[in-house]
Amino acid sequence: MEVSEIKVFLVKGNSKLKAKAHVTVRTENGWELTLKGLRIHDDGIKAPWVGVPTERYSKNGKDEYTEMLWINQTAQSDLYPKVLFAYKEKIRTA
């Protein structure tokens, strides 16, 4: 798979969530898939990191979260640095 496009959308405010990203990947057979809603977090203490979109639901009266997208370790190690690079470029040019 090859990353063909990364779009970063900065989030306003003082939360740890700093941006969301959409990533389009092209497969070997020519298909394109867009992963929407990747989240870029930065608390100012650790390095920024990428999270997958989650959905909140209630279980036994408590809020729980489940990942809406699963990305294996190999894909994460290839994809996440590219997303973070695009995020840093977006900040630099904003």
Secondary structure, 3 states (H helix, E strand, C coil): CEEEEEEEEECCCCCCEEEEEEEEEECCCCCEEEEEEEEEECCCCCCCEEECCEEEEEECCEEEEEECCCCCHHHHHHHHHHHHHHHHHHHHHC
